[in-house]
């Protein structure tokens, strides 16, 4: 498959009282709740190749612009 997918830990979501997110705002809220110590509510591949940079395209598409990476919307999406 050549597309992003979101995997989640059903047990961790149940324990935190969460439902799978359907929007970017819900993703941010859901990821914040189980984040503590060495546990993170969201993790991305950090491969140091073009594959790693492709991990950010969905975030950029949430309001940013590939043609204007220095716009406030792009910076916000890429620093999510």
Buried (B, 14 or more C-beta within 10 A) or exposed (E): EEEEEEEBEEEEBEEEEBEEBEEBEEBEEBBEBBEEEEEEBBEEEEEEEEEEEBEBBBBBEBBBEEEEEEEEBBEBBEEB
